[in-house]
Amino acid sequence: MGLKCGVIGLTNTGKTTIFNCISKSKAEITNFAFSATKSNIGMIDVPDQRLYEIDKYIHSAKIVPATVEIVDLPGLAKGASKGEGVGNKFLADVQQTDALIHVLRCFDDENLAHVEGSINPVRDIELVDFELQVRDLELVERKIQRLEKAAKSAGDKDAKQGMEVLQKYADVLGNLGNARDVVVDRELHDKYVRDMLLLTEKPVMYVCNVDDESAVNGNKYSDAVKEAFKDKNVEILIVAGKLEAEIADLEDDGDRAMFLEDAGLTEPGVNRMIRTAYDMLNLQSFFTAGPMEVKAWTITKGTTAPQAAGVIHSDLERGFIRAEVMHYDDFITLKSEVACKEKGKLFIEGKTYVMEDGDIIHIRFNV
């Protein structure tokens, strides 16, 4: 399955710097508001050390990590919901993402002006949220109007129920709330709300882009963000974008490790961003391993073995017979498929088996 994360934020927050750290594509960085007129799209390899541990005993020709598509969206401005800046194009691109990485400027730089005249990440969150809320409210109200016509002309009971559900969203959005805060039955949500791809319903993490000296513990600006969300279950990460960019430019793994150690970090902050996105979207990985490749595949938690087979190829799901499964920890402990089989740690699973994170599988099928 594909995963697409959108990097959002006001202009001059360091969005594109962070995008360049984690993407194989490189986008132009400028100091000007509204300098970007289109989104930058790149692919990220999902960091997963388990692939390399498996390969120690498989010795495959290549290692293929799972990937995430990341979209660096143009910097937002006041009035985006009314078409200001890149406005409608920006918001349309946001709709197509699965999760949002909201980059907040948490550093001082007299050579880089802030569009609002001062550094205040909490205010910036409110500005961006407002633009997304306005767009969502317009979408909800338009759908309510369509359902209202159907209810009047045909006495459509489904339309009346849909209006009641959507009115809950309209009330929350109209009071500067987010769609993700609305409590509604999942079946009703999928029936009346899901197709609108509401912007404020998408899971979001906040990335506090700090100066180099604040890479480990943050600073007063990131502290203010944490304080603003102290009573909410919100993901907040500290990333020093400029420092991460310097690390990403190093070609030698040893040099990267030394640079990280000097900065007091154990791993690049962008690795934590990807893992957090996985958690937010309820995702996990499974592996296929053989002489040609060791490969990671992305699935939703709760996926069955046939559904996982379908992620590899639709024929595997259609003709699924069984899955031969080794759990990652068992394989690493016993060091081979043969040893797993001898110790009773290679399991034959049928169509009802629910995949576990890190499962190594081989699919038997017949089409």
Steps between C-alpha positions, in 0.01 A plus 500: 500500500617853435553754774508869423601763757453871441749748645306817585564828678532871451762624257861530629457237770761262357252260336704453186825458694343211691349360179847497344641316803272203457420493129705368211381809310643841575287813488610862471515696824438877502443773757196649330135462585288339225815398312363148446211460260482122498553208733826303503458122498759249614540143624645397836644165598344398830789440743478143634812332637320165502553471124876499548482257791300256287747536213789392725360147475340517153777677302261632236602681185331818625307656786177683417350718776140611510443848361294803589401771253551844649358823364654836590200730466545871425520726806157595629386857554203675656205478263613175333145367534389800292771455239777717647859396421477164328175449688266253337777300330672454836184382671416261215844341539448464876181304432694226321730424795452238773675686783636848561842608625447857622838674516519785752767766503669480839823683424617860474669629185519871432578426135181300452185702555189340647185582303321596824788715626595289804579145607192348663435136404177470699352793308623342176316176581179699549551684169548180301218319681263786426565485126445123498187531714346759266556273202352200683196697612429603142517137386270384780245777445485432127432133562232583758328715236510213248354257752235753602375517141489119481311478828239754386449371147499125568454471873834321510552363852869442434534865404340609826736280699794636303396856578495420872849349486643785294344762725720369784803577286364840401447593866856401600666665199290814541637532854865475384525131575646225282313218329721243675340608830148404392370181661280304260430133427760357259236359265322835477832677448595271213156542343468880514836659583791295371463598134555871578864441608470767767829677565468530878406135533842379391737391777765766562836517671669826589868535417673779691781614272762627747853641483799263515566560870142396585504174303485278810285683754318764296465864601247752630303488175464120494420511873209733421366248246520218756322715756221581253432127451578375850147360548470345154636188337708674235833398345763773536853447368812712533706518180790733419437536128824673408704245695305211348568641153875499567482139622295394197764646266770272642558194283695290748297316768787532746513877453123518556527299822781722627306816411193370684706408807659846508151651491384278786263301276467124462327515160376760252179669615344427164510126581276571798267697272443200274445260790254746653312520168475119500360501853250777423366307202491165683753347261757223537743308280548140396788348304568267212849354485686292242817492289378781274395750766396571856203735474274690740130544427257739667161389632237624744493333842234230497575394141445130429751277318305500168473879512873527564559268205293737288736786588777301329285410198126466442547145365642391836185610679267356236665158505607499866539152650710558810779711646822364647585740780806559717491767768794740477636432851489123444688528170771726644544267800514178294678657201339298218174374357615141545565558871160668539334198339690256723407692815135530403530875435391493136122524510252397230219757507171520314267773381404623848854562624557860608846627413738608775756778464826355366359171368714336232267319260493278195168472316375177346240566231335358192343706221 
